Amino acid sequence: MRKILCFLIAAIAICLPVSCDKQVLGPVLDRATGFSFAAPVLNMETDPSDENVLRIPLFRSATAEEVAAIKCEFYDPETEKYVTADPEGRFRLATTRVIFIDDARTGYVQVSYSSIDDFGMTDKYSFRLTVDAPVTPGGYATTVVTVNRRLTFDSLGTGTFYDEFLFYETYDVEILKAREAEIYRVMHPFDEGLVAEDYVKNGWYTTPSEYVQIEVKPNGEIRFDEFADGMYFQKKYKVYGVNPTERKEHLEKDCSQFSNSWLDSKTIQLYPFYYIKGYGYFDCFPMIITLP
């Protein structure tokens, strides 16, 4: 925690614009009538057991109607707009309504897809759902759903994890590897350090991602999925790490000197770009993972 505080004094005033916005922590479904998705962004995995149907939860307050209308849209890269029909023909909204049976507080939007065989091994696909009904204060009327094929992971054993942005120390972590491709998951990489280095004690803690997923492509390129590192900046803002080449915000920051690489046959070095969504950024910092 001291490491971050020293850095922030010097850097955050420059990188983060002034804002009065408060972070929306989540839907408050018992204070008013309405509906809400669980979060503004949802990540899902699917496999043949889902029988070509995705079920996305929608929540309702106790006094809300028992039926909610749903709209599903897809981003069209040619027009750069959202459209009602999937340009790739992969997904479609199975029903335009969610019906809550027997006073249920949770219902499910059903989106079908043509075949699991149409999913690339590591590709991700997305669509946007909107509930066309009153939304509870603090809730989410819209969610962007990202979908990928569910892979089969086996444990390689215990490796190590170090993140220069957050920590002084290196921590032991479990490393998983997919059977289907060279994809690794660094499990619970932030949990121990956030406690040991006083983020929890000082109130700068929020729930981190369960794992950091790293993909080594056939051409040797290394990338990783965006993750939440569990730092709660100023006790208000969640901090995320994203592959610099995949960021959609703060493109004015030159990250061309940072690249992910193998340091040796067992050690991967990543350079996450740390930022706060819609607010500001820190920089790229090395993250080092040693495989078992």
N, C-alpha and C positions, 0 to 999 in steps of 0.2 A: 504493500500500500504506500509506503514512503517513497518508493521508486516512482510511482505514478504521480504522486503529489508534487515531487520535485520537477518532473517533466511538465506537468500541467501549468505550473506557475509561469514557465517560460513560453509555452507553446499555445495553450488553448485560447488565450486572449486574441491571438493572431488568427487562428484557424476557425473559430466558432463565431458566427454572427450573433448579435444580440437578439434574443427572442423572449417573448412573454408566454409562449405556448406551454401548456402543461401536458405531460404524457398521459394518454388515455390508457389506464391500466387494465381495462376489461369491462365487459358488460355487467351492469348491476340490474339483474332481472327481477328483483323483488320490490323495487322502489317505484316502478311505474309499469304501465301496460306497454307491451311491445315484444319485438323479436330481435334476435342478434345471432350472427355467426360467432364462432369461437375466437377468431382473430382476423386481422386484415389480410394475412397471408397464411395459407395452409399448405403443408407438404404432405403428399400421400405416396404410398407405394402400392403396387398391385401385382397379382400373380394369377394363375389359372383358377385358384380356389374362389376368386371373387366373381367368377362366371360373367366376366365382361361388364360389370356394373360397379361404379364407384358410389359410395354412400357418404355424403358430406353432412355433418350434423348442423342443425339449425335449432336454436333454443328459444323458448317463449316464456313470458312471465305467466303467473297463475291466472291473471285476469285477461290475457290476450285471447283473440279469436282462435278457433281451432283449425283454421285454414290460412295458409300464407301463399301468395303468388310469388313465383320465382322467375327471374330472367337469367339466361345464360348467354355470354358473349365470348367471342374469340378475336384475338388480335390478328389483323390482316396486314402483313408487312408491306404489301404492294400499295395499299391505300393509307397505311399508317393509322388506321382507325379500327375500333372494335365493331364486329359484325355479328349477326345472329346465327350464321351457319359457319361451321368450322371449315376454313379454306382447305385444310388437308383431309377433310372427310373422316377424321378419326373419332371424334366425340359428338354426342348429341344429347340434349336434355330429354330424359325419359318421360318426365311429366312436369307440367308447368305449375303444379301445386304441391305443397307439403301439407299433409293432413295429420293432425295430432290426435291420436285415438285414446279414448279413456282418460282424458285430462293429462296426457303425457306432457312433460316439459321439454322433451327432446324429440324432434322429427328429423327426417333425412331427405336431402335433395338427392335424387338419383340421376346420375349421368352415365350413359352407356358408351362403350367403345366397341369398335368393330371386331378386333381380335388382339390378344396379347402378342401375337406374332408380328403385329405392326409396330411394336415398341422396340426401339433400339436398345442395346444392352445397357448403355449408360445415359441415353438421351433423356431429356426432361421436356415435358409438354405442359401447357397451361391454358386455363380458361378463367373467366370472371363470372361470379355469381352475384346477383343482387336480389334482395328480398323487397318486393313491392308491397310493403305494409308498414305500419308504424314501427319504429325502432326504439327500443328502450334507451333512455339517456345513458351515455357511456358505452353503448353497444355498437355493433358493426353492421351496417346495412349491406356492405359489399365485401367480398373476400376473393382474392386471387388464389386459385388452386393450382399447385404444381404437382405433376404426376410423373412417376418413373417406375420402371420395372423393379419388383422386389427381388433382391439378390440373396444368395445363400452364403452366409459368413461363418467361417470357422476361426477359432482362437489360435493365434500363433504363439501366445504366451505374453510375458511381461516385457515391455520396452520402456523407454524414457521419453519425457516431454518437457520442453522448455519454451517459454514464451517471453521474449525480452520486453514486450509491451507491458505485461502484467507483473512478472515474477522476478525475484532474485534467484530462486532455487530451481533445480530440476526435479521432476516428480516421476514416480513409477506409474505406468499406465498399462492396461491391457490393449493389445493390438489384434484386430480381426482382419482377415483377408477373405475376399469373395472367391468363390469357386469359379465363377463365370468369367472373370476378368481380373486384371491387376488393379484392384481397388482395395484400399485399406481404410479401416475405421479405427481412430484413436479414441478409446472409450473413456468417458468422464474425465477429460484432460484438465478441466479447470477446477473441479470440485475440491480437491485437497488444498491446492494453493490459495484459493479464495478464502479459505478458513485460516490456513497457516500464516498468511501474509496480511491478515487483519481487514480484508474487504468486508467480511460478514460483521465483524466487531464494530466497524465504523459506519455501517449502514450503506455501504457502497456495493451492495450485492443484490443481484436479481438472478433468476434461474438461467443457467447457461445451457447451451445445446448439449445433448447427450453425448455427441461424438463429433469429431472433425473427420470428414470423409475426403480421402485423397485418391485421385485417379491418375494412374500412369498410362498414357495412351500408347498405342502400338508404335508411334513415331518417336516415343521417348518423352514427349511433352508431359509435364506434371501440372495438374490443376487441383483445386479443392472447392468444395461447396461452401457457400456462405454460412457463417455460424454466429451465434451470440456468445460472447466470451464471459458473460456473467457480471461484468462491471456495470454498476448503476451510477453513471457520472452525475455528480452534484445531487445524488439521491433522486434524480428525476428522469434520466435518459439512458436507455439501453444502448450498449456499444456492440457493434457488429464488425466482424472481419470478413472481407471479401477478396477473392482473387483480383488483383489490380486490373487485369485485362477484361474482367467481367463487370466492373462497377458501372452503375448507371447515374451516379451522382458525383459531384466534385471532380469533374473531368479536367478542371483547370490545373489540378495537381499533377506534375510530371512524375510518373512512376516508371519511366522507361529503364532506369538503372537497376530495377529490382526484378529478379527472375527466380522461379522455383528450380531447385536442382538437387541431384544426389551429391552429397559430400564424400561418401564412400559407398560400398556395396550395401551397407545397413542403415545409413543415415540420410534422411531427407531434410532439406532446408526450404521452408516456405517463407513468403513475404506477404502476409495479410495486410491489406489496406484497412485501417481501423477508422470507423466513422459512426456518426449518429444519424439515423435516417431523417432526411428533411431538415437537418439542423447544422451539422458541421463535421469536420474531420480532424484526425490526428496526423497520421503518416503511415508508412509501411515499416514494419518491424520484423526481425527474423523470428521464426518459430522453428525449432529443431526437434525432430522425432527420430529416435533410434529404434529400429526394429529388433525383435528378439533374435 
